Amino acid sequence: MSTPHFAVSVIALAVLQSFAGAAMADDAGQPLPEVVVSAVKARASTAAIGGFSNAPLLDTPASLSVITSQQMLDLQIRSTTDAARYDASLSDAYNAVGYAEQFSIRGFKLDNGSSYRKDGMTIAGDTQIALENKDRLEVLKGLSGLQAGVSAPGGVLNYVTKRPTDTPLRTVVLETRERGTLYGAADLGGRFEDTRFGYRINVVAERLRSIVRGADGNRKFISAAFDWRISPQALLQIDADYQRKSQLTAPGFQLLDNTTLPSIDPDTMLNDQPWARPVRTTSSNLGARFEYTFSPAWKASVSANQNTFRRDDYTAFPYGCTAQNLFPGFCGNGDYDVYNYISEGEKKSPLTVQALLQGRFATGTFDHAVTLGSSLMRNSEKWGDDLYDFSGVSNIYRPVVVPPAPGTSGPVSERRYTNERSLFGQDIVSLSAQLKLHAGARYVQVRRSQYVGADDNGVVLPYARTDAGFWLPNLALVYSLRPNVALYTSYAQGLEHGGVAPKGTVNERQALEPAKSKQVELGVKADIRNDLSATLALFQIRKGLEYVDAASNVFVRNGQAQNRGLEMGLNGRVTRDLTLGVSATALNTRQRDTGQASLDGKRVTNVAAFKSSVYADYAVPQVQGLSVSANWQYSGKKAFDAENTVFVPKYHLMNFAAAYATRVGGVATTLRAGIDNAFDKFYWRDVTPDLGGYLIPGASRTGRVSAQFDF
């Protein structure tokens, strides 16, 4: 049986079995158990970034946001791209439809090889990461050297896996979107007859009908998580998941004459050649965790995760204008060069292992909460020489069919191997009833070898090698002004792998050496009520600036990127019936010390000086079970190029939704409907500098409806 048929069958059986159970209960004259339906949005109060134990957000000296699985259901969030609309610090960064979801935090692009985590373990961020088996999405903003080791300075996205439930869980979600997307998901959890053993199963099937005309595909996902309560002290958790996605990707646009923003329909598809093929990706995880509690004060854990990612990449790729000798840039009349791009057999396989010892003790009048740990991450990256050959010329307004350039990509071999070993520790010292010192550091040994090419005779050149150690300190003070209000100040250092030289540069696909970054931050957090919180953070991050040197066409690190910003958040229930979520980020980004007048003092590309998102949900008291909601998003203008010669305009977006909780056939049912970009506003949502600079339009007005059944 094929994967899609299997997924659909499981979902259908879950629905039929549960409805049948309800009918049998009615026939037997037995009353159904009461189901309480609530439209209240859950607000997370803890997070576990880096695989450390859950800690209260109020006491954590860092800027964090958390989206729970319940919020994902309520807000019809199906991807991290959907989630990003509610956090102003999280932005698109070459997030092309049908390709990998890629993001930036605080203006810094995340690293696909180190900034995405599952339960604190490294995973490849080169595809859409499934949310259906995730209990929550944690966004750590800023440097994460202590918590995660090597990662981009913007922060970390940590996906926390759903675990077995103590009571039976049977949830099915069915959804359709106006362009023809069909979505079905089942979430099943509970415990076996021997209650020491628990399970959680998630199955998804999705037919993708894209926001860009023709960029269609499908996605299938299945996961399972089990736990074994070996004893009151010992717990073993095992989980596995598998996803297969196939979708035609929608490339972005370049400037006309390399100076002017094109005027286009957001539905326009440039990868529209009859020989274009979908990008095919498969990804899987196999994870395990063992925890042992020695006493109420001490516990230890060992965790591991093997992530595997494979991709066959095909695109009729638009780039440049030979007629006007523009590389990059489209011709003034909308013509663009079409290349046949093929890269088959790409593979990444990060393996992460981490051991933790955590405990509490006192020395005199000081209380200590200690975490000691060690981790190992190994990642083998394989690919072959890609095909990237000129095929012909098309036009963004009048598409032209061109024959594909012949050939395919070359044999796959290991091109980059990374080995990271870390020792880390943190001590949270209670200096007084109100003041705590967080002192920690991580030592990372980075070893990496990478392919640099072959000489004119085809002889492979010696691999470039890195073998270096780095200390990453982290210090913070947290002052409890009141039991529900905390002030903090922190200093942190981070470490990131060097960026990878883009296609067309002299050092194409080669990664720069690792580099450190530094951050200072001041913040205040308040739990206004148990279900309402507010945060404010002021920060400065400095790191080496990476760019393609125009004179030499070499990808280099030179000068400094400095991002200073202010973040604000308000989340929770404002009144009995009103739930509010406010997120705003003001960023001052500057390039400096490059020695090039065209760059120094200019704004960083694809970063708005101000970005905000406001969400409100109102439970209509006159109609039990009915709620209405709205989301307003704003983004200021963004620089398209490093020289700041072209900016894309600011934009406002409005999204509306409604939900109605009721019972259908004795089954708790929640019906939802929504409309995104309600006023059909055209906007450029992503203006990435990658691959010479591309513009990606946002989706036009799109409607969706769904039904959730809780059996």
Secondary structure as GFF3:
##gff-version 3
##sequence-region A 1 711
A	DSSP	alpha_helix	3	27	.	.	.	ID=ss1
A	DSSP	beta_strand	46	47	.	.	.	ID=ss2
A	DSSP	three_ten_helix	49	51	.	.	.	ID=ss3
A	DSSP	beta_strand	55	56	.	.	.	ID=ss4
A	DSSP	three_ten_helix	57	59	.	.	.	ID=ss5
A	DSSP	beta_strand	63	68	.	.	.	ID=ss6
A	DSSP	alpha_helix	69	74	.	.	.	ID=ss7
A	DSSP	alpha_helix	80	84	.	.	.	ID=ss8
A	DSSP	beta_strand	90	92	.	.	.	ID=ss9
A	DSSP	beta_strand	103	105	.	.	.	ID=ss10
A	DSSP	beta_strand	108	109	.	.	.	ID=ss11
A	DSSP	beta_strand	116	118	.	.	.	ID=ss12
A	DSSP	beta_strand	121	122	.	.	.	ID=ss13
A	DSSP	beta_strand	134	141	.	.	.	ID=ss14
A	DSSP	alpha_helix	145	148	.	.	.	ID=ss15
A	DSSP	beta_strand	155	161	.	.	.	ID=ss16
A	DSSP	beta_strand	169	177	.	.	.	ID=ss17
A	DSSP	beta_strand	182	191	.	.	.	ID=ss18
A	DSSP	beta_strand	197	208	.	.	.	ID=ss19
A	DSSP	beta_strand	217	228	.	.	.	ID=ss20
A	DSSP	beta_strand	234	247	.	.	.	ID=ss21
A	DSSP	beta_strand	279	295	.	.	.	ID=ss22
A	DSSP	beta_strand	298	318	.	.	.	ID=ss23
A	DSSP	three_ten_helix	322	324	.	.	.	ID=ss24
A	DSSP	beta_strand	335	348	.	.	.	ID=ss25
A	DSSP	beta_strand	351	363	.	.	.	ID=ss26
A	DSSP	beta_strand	366	383	.	.	.	ID=ss27
A	DSSP	beta_strand	387	395	.	.	.	ID=ss28
A	DSSP	beta_strand	413	430	.	.	.	ID=ss29
A	DSSP	beta_strand	435	450	.	.	.	ID=ss30
A	DSSP	beta_strand	464	482	.	.	.	ID=ss31
A	DSSP	beta_strand	485	496	.	.	.	ID=ss32
A	DSSP	beta_strand	515	529	.	.	.	ID=ss33
A	DSSP	beta_strand	532	549	.	.	.	ID=ss34
A	DSSP	beta_strand	554	573	.	.	.	ID=ss35
A	DSSP	beta_strand	578	592	.	.	.	ID=ss36
A	DSSP	beta_strand	610	619	.	.	.	ID=ss37
A	DSSP	beta_strand	626	635	.	.	.	ID=ss38
A	DSSP	beta_strand	638	639	.	.	.	ID=ss39
A	DSSP	beta_strand	647	648	.	.	.	ID=ss40
A	DSSP	beta_strand	651	664	.	.	.	ID=ss41
A	DSSP	beta_strand	667	676	.	.	.	ID=ss42
A	DSSP	beta_strand	684	686	.	.	.	ID=ss43
A	DSSP	three_ten_helix	690	692	.	.	.	ID=ss44
A	DSSP	beta_strand	696	697	.	.	.	ID=ss45
A	DSSP	beta_strand	702	710	.	.	.	ID=ss46
###
